[in-house]
Amino acid sequence: MENFLLSHGLPALFLLSFLAATLLPLGSEWLLVALILQELPATQVVAVATLGNVLGAFITYGIAIWGSDLIMEKLLRVDKRQTARAMELYQRYGAYSLLFAWLPIIGDPLCLAAGILRLQPLLFLFLVFLGKLGRYSLIAMLTEMHI
């Protein structure tokens, strides 16, 4: 599987980044690093990963608006305890908590909380974009420092 993803470069990174922010417990950072090590331009790699991950988060946000508890609990595997914790963080720190939507365990629930609370879609996209861009950019910089 690893070789398949590496051989398909940026499209594989987009898909993996998208899926990592939606349905499956995946990580896309390893492929980002591998593609930079294969000398693909870091700006392109970061842009593709960010776009895929933001769109995946937007799907999660949309599921919270239009989906059901069944979808959230069974498909996304976000239980009521995680959702309650995310709602608490969201209510404490407001929309700016979405800057941390890239974090494992709380990232998806934060996107769900934003959807449940009907945050404006453009504000959601902007904050999630900044957080995910920052994460991927930092990973790319650290990777390039070690080349």
Secondary structure, 3 states (H helix, E strand, C coil): CHHHHHHCHHHHHHHHHHHHCCCCCCCCHHHHHHHHHCCCCHHHHHHHHHHHHHHHHHHHHHHHHHCCHHHHHHHCCCCHHHHHHHHHHHHHHHHHHHHHCCCCCCHHHHHHHHHHCCCCHHHHHHHHHHHHHHHHHHHHHHHHHCC
